[in-house]
Amino acid sequence: GESVGLHLPTLSVQEGDNSIINCAYSNSASDYFIWYKQESGKGPQFIIDIRSNMDKRQGQRVTVLLNKTVKHLSLQIAATQPGDSAVYFCAENYETSGSRLTFGEGTQLTVNP
Amino acid sequence: DGGITQSPKYLFRKEGQNVTLSCEQNLNHDAMYWYRQDPGQGLRLIYYSQIVNDFQKGDIAEGYSVSREKKESFPLTVTSAQKNPTAFYLCASSIMAVRGTEAFFGQGTRLTVV
């Protein structure tokens, strides 16, 4: 049959490698950013966040980098594991949006054993 | 356990029928949100509420309605006016209705029109 809908960007890595997932955000007035992980058929889970007064923030095995000059956000996952396979979304919060988050299109990460 | 509960997990609707999706949270969060997700796509905001008895349209509100009579509950009705309702629906909440706070998500309801 014919597929319907967009195809997500995909990233395929070997177990144990480091992964880098990129996101271009839309609004130069955005000052809060979140990365979410979504496993198939489930709701998104918070991974890490960063505010615009920072350019780097580290968590457990994850690092988020923010480049406000080019409106770019990246998520680095160290020593990627099969359990990291999921869709990853970035979300932004900007000045006129109140508490609303605006989500990017997502990236499908596949970890090969 | 604190969290967001969406029910049912799967829902089937005949064309022309209204259907209501339930979302309940026991996190004492002020703000609640409904998102729609289509296959291979991101999340799009349908409606959100920052306080009881008040709510605002999101980016794709046509064909949907909501109510916020209690702080812990934010049901979404998919009406017959929604022409393409088959999708994955996600409810979320955040602790404060202010900027710079993360949203917590439920496990979603998959709605299929038959």
Interface residues (C-beta under 8 A of the other chain):
Chain A: V4 G5 L6 H7 L8 D31 Y32 I34 Y36 G41 K42 G43 P44 Q45 F46 D49 R51 F89 A91 N93 E95 S97 G98 S99 R100 L101 T102 F103 G104 E105 G106
Chain B: I4 Q6 A31 Y33 Y35 D38 P39 G40 Q41 G42 L43 R44 L45 Y48 Q50 G58 L90 A92 S94 M96 A97 V98 R99 G100 T101 E102 A103 F104 F105 G106 Q107 G108 R110
